[in-house]
Amino acid sequence: MYLFEVGQEVMVDSSTPGVVSFIDKEFQIMSILIGRGCHRSEDTKLIIMSWELSRVEKGWPDRKLGEEALTPRPCSWYSGKRDSNR
């Protein structure tokens, strides 16, 4: 847990880009944001326990892939209309 910092770019299982979003040193867990939803409540996060740290590597080998993965998904339910009563 002490190897990583909140906001740091990481790769999980050498294939999933993410950003460290939370670290709890007492319980030895780390939360990694691996996908952004339309709203924060729809974000996809992965919880990593201290014994799973070997799955996590620092940095993104492909910046474009990392940025695409963490670009918020479009709101499919929102039509763009100003009047919400329609």
ChimeraX commands (.cxc) that place a marker at each C-alpha (Angstrom):
marker #1 position 0.00,0.00,0.00 radius 0.5
marker #1 position 2.86,2.34,0.78 radius 0.5
marker #1 position 4.19,2.02,-2.77 radius 0.5
marker #1 position 1.24,3.94,-4.23 radius 0.5
marker #1 position -0.31,7.39,-3.79 radius 0.5
marker #1 position -3.82,8.70,-4.41 radius 0.5
marker #1 position -4.04,10.02,-7.97 radius 0.5
marker #1 position -1.26,7.80,-9.27 radius 0.5
marker #1 position -1.73,6.12,-12.66 radius 0.5
marker #1 position -1.54,2.33,-12.44 radius 0.5
marker #1 position -2.14,-0.83,-14.50 radius 0.5
marker #1 position -4.05,-3.77,-13.01 radius 0.5
marker #1 position -3.15,-7.24,-14.31 radius 0.5
marker #1 position -0.99,-5.56,-16.99 radius 0.5
marker #1 position -4.09,-4.81,-19.06 radius 0.5
marker #1 position -6.47,-2.46,-17.20 radius 0.5
marker #1 position -5.46,1.19,-16.76 radius 0.5
marker #1 position -6.65,2.97,-13.64 radius 0.5
marker #1 position -6.02,5.70,-11.09 radius 0.5
marker #1 position -5.59,5.13,-7.36 radius 0.5
marker #1 position -8.60,6.79,-5.73 radius 0.5
marker #1 position -8.37,5.72,-2.07 radius 0.5
marker #1 position -5.88,4.06,0.27 radius 0.5
marker #1 position -6.71,2.78,3.76 radius 0.5
marker #1 position -3.49,1.87,5.55 radius 0.5
marker #1 position -5.30,0.52,8.62 radius 0.5
marker #1 position -7.30,-2.09,6.68 radius 0.5
marker #1 position -4.60,-2.40,3.98 radius 0.5
marker #1 position -6.91,-1.85,1.01 radius 0.5
marker #1 position -6.68,0.34,-2.06 radius 0.5
marker #1 position -9.43,1.47,-4.43 radius 0.5
marker #1 position -8.57,1.94,-8.10 radius 0.5
marker #1 position -10.83,3.80,-10.53 radius 0.5
marker #1 position -10.89,1.74,-13.74 radius 0.5
marker #1 position -13.87,3.29,-15.54 radius 0.5
marker #1 position -15.78,6.55,-15.34 radius 0.5
marker #1 position -19.55,6.57,-15.58 radius 0.5
marker #1 position -21.89,9.33,-16.59 radius 0.5
marker #1 position -21.96,10.37,-12.92 radius 0.5
marker #1 position -19.55,9.62,-10.10 radius 0.5
marker #1 position -21.99,7.08,-8.63 radius 0.5
marker #1 position -21.63,5.06,-11.86 radius 0.5
marker #1 position -17.82,4.88,-11.76 radius 0.5
marker #1 position -16.23,1.43,-11.80 radius 0.5
marker #1 position -13.72,0.82,-9.03 radius 0.5
marker #1 position -11.61,-2.17,-8.13 radius 0.5
marker #1 position -10.67,-2.92,-4.52 radius 0.5
marker #1 position -7.19,-4.35,-4.04 radius 0.5
marker #1 position -6.14,-6.01,-0.77 radius 0.5
marker #1 position -2.53,-5.87,0.42 radius 0.5
marker #1 position -1.86,-9.47,-0.65 radius 0.5
marker #1 position -2.99,-8.64,-4.21 radius 0.5
marker #1 position -0.48,-5.82,-4.80 radius 0.5
marker #1 position 1.45,-7.96,-7.27 radius 0.5
marker #1 position -1.48,-7.38,-9.68 radius 0.5
marker #1 position -0.80,-3.62,-9.71 radius 0.5
marker #1 position 2.02,-1.82,-11.56 radius 0.5
marker #1 position 2.86,1.87,-11.59 radius 0.5
marker #1 position 2.29,3.92,-14.73 radius 0.5
marker #1 position 0.49,3.55,-18.04 radius 0.5
marker #1 position 2.52,2.15,-20.94 radius 0.5
marker #1 position -0.01,3.63,-23.38 radius 0.5
marker #1 position -1.26,7.08,-22.33 radius 0.5
marker #1 position -3.94,7.22,-25.04 radius 0.5
marker #1 position -5.45,3.90,-23.91 radius 0.5
marker #1 position -5.44,5.04,-20.27 radius 0.5
marker #1 position -7.11,8.35,-21.04 radius 0.5
marker #1 position -9.76,6.67,-23.23 radius 0.5
marker #1 position -10.57,4.16,-20.49 radius 0.5
marker #1 position -11.05,6.91,-17.93 radius 0.5
marker #1 position -13.06,9.30,-20.12 radius 0.5
marker #1 position -16.58,9.58,-18.66 radius 0.5
marker #1 position -19.15,7.51,-20.53 radius 0.5
marker #1 position -21.93,9.52,-22.22 radius 0.5
marker #1 position -25.27,9.82,-20.45 radius 0.5
marker #1 position -27.54,7.68,-22.60 radius 0.5
marker #1 position -30.63,8.65,-20.60 radius 0.5
marker #1 position -30.02,12.38,-21.07 radius 0.5
marker #1 position -31.37,13.72,-24.34 radius 0.5
marker #1 position -29.87,17.19,-24.04 radius 0.5
marker #1 position -33.23,18.92,-23.72 radius 0.5
marker #1 position -33.46,21.84,-21.34 radius 0.5
marker #1 position -37.02,21.00,-20.28 radius 0.5
marker #1 position -36.85,17.97,-17.99 radius 0.5
marker #1 position -40.66,17.54,-18.05 radius 0.5
marker #1 position -40.68,16.15,-21.61 radius 0.5
marker link #1:1,2 radius 0.2
marker link #1:2,3 radius 0.2
marker link #1:3,4 radius 0.2
marker link #1:4,5 radius 0.2
marker link #1:5,6 radius 0.2
marker link #1:6,7 radius 0.2
marker link #1:7,8 radius 0.2
marker link #1:8,9 radius 0.2
marker link #1:9,10 radius 0.2
marker link #1:10,11 radius 0.2
marker link #1:11,12 radius 0.2
marker link #1:12,13 radius 0.2
marker link #1:13,14 radius 0.2
marker link #1:14,15 radius 0.2
marker link #1:15,16 radius 0.2
marker link #1:16,17 radius 0.2
marker link #1:17,18 radius 0.2
marker link #1:18,19 radius 0.2
marker link #1:19,20 radius 0.2
marker link #1:20,21 radius 0.2
marker link #1:21,22 radius 0.2
marker link #1:22,23 radius 0.2
marker link #1:23,24 radius 0.2
marker link #1:24,25 radius 0.2
marker link #1:25,26 radius 0.2
marker link #1:26,27 radius 0.2
marker link #1:27,28 radius 0.2
marker link #1:28,29 radius 0.2
marker link #1:29,30 radius 0.2
marker link #1:30,31 radius 0.2
marker link #1:31,32 radius 0.2
marker link #1:32,33 radius 0.2
marker link #1:33,34 radius 0.2
marker link #1:34,35 radius 0.2
marker link #1:35,36 radius 0.2
marker link #1:36,37 radius 0.2
marker link #1:37,38 radius 0.2
marker link #1:38,39 radius 0.2
marker link #1:39,40 radius 0.2
marker link #1:40,41 radius 0.2
marker link #1:41,42 radius 0.2
marker link #1:42,43 radius 0.2
marker link #1:43,44 radius 0.2
marker link #1:44,45 radius 0.2
marker link #1:45,46 radius 0.2
marker link #1:46,47 radius 0.2
marker link #1:47,48 radius 0.2
marker link #1:48,49 radius 0.2
marker link #1:49,50 radius 0.2
marker link #1:50,51 radius 0.2
marker link #1:51,52 radius 0.2
marker link #1:52,53 radius 0.2
marker link #1:53,54 radius 0.2
marker link #1:54,55 radius 0.2
marker link #1:55,56 radius 0.2
marker link #1:56,57 radius 0.2
marker link #1:57,58 radius 0.2
marker link #1:58,59 radius 0.2
marker link #1:59,60 radius 0.2
marker link #1:60,61 radius 0.2
marker link #1:61,62 radius 0.2
marker link #1:62,63 radius 0.2
marker link #1:63,64 radius 0.2
marker link #1:64,65 radius 0.2
marker link #1:65,66 radius 0.2
marker link #1:66,67 radius 0.2
marker link #1:67,68 radius 0.2
marker link #1:68,69 radius 0.2
marker link #1:69,70 radius 0.2
marker link #1:70,71 radius 0.2
marker link #1:71,72 radius 0.2
marker link #1:72,73 radius 0.2
marker link #1:73,74 radius 0.2
marker link #1:74,75 radius 0.2
marker link #1:75,76 radius 0.2
marker link #1:76,77 radius 0.2
marker link #1:77,78 radius 0.2
marker link #1:78,79 radius 0.2
marker link #1:79,80 radius 0.2
marker link #1:80,81 radius 0.2
marker link #1:81,82 radius 0.2
marker link #1:82,83 radius 0.2
marker link #1:83,84 radius 0.2
marker link #1:84,85 radius 0.2
marker link #1:85,86 radius 0.2
view
